[in-house]
């Protein structure tokens, strides 16, 4: 009986490692857009909820309150709905899937400097407002 309890405990422990890391709400399983496709959709006027899949290229170094995606089409900064969750710094370089809405926004000069500082850069190098694509995610699923 003792061996059965040990085996059951090990199986339960192993099955918990097979689940993907998840932050915030569960992310849908439908087809996801690439960063260039999502940017093209927003530029064409889309305001729909979308799934986006990409490699994380940057993370807020202050507390993990945003992550970033980069592509030749542009960069996307992902924030989290209602400031409801954060991601670990170690998520950089991982493939993730996010669900939410995206828009193109011009930040104030003050917010642009703050963003660069949170990314680990020198805010003194920012001389004009940043125009960025902002994605507000209800959830983040780490794929690899």
Secondary structure, 3 states (H helix, E strand, C coil): CHHHHHHHHHHHHHHHHCCCCEEECCCCCCCCECHHHHHHHHHCCCCCCEEEEEECCEECCCCCCEEEEEECCEEEEEEEHHHCCCCCHHHCCCEEEEEEEEEEEECCHHHHHHHHHHCCCCHHHCCCCCEEEEEEEEEEEECC
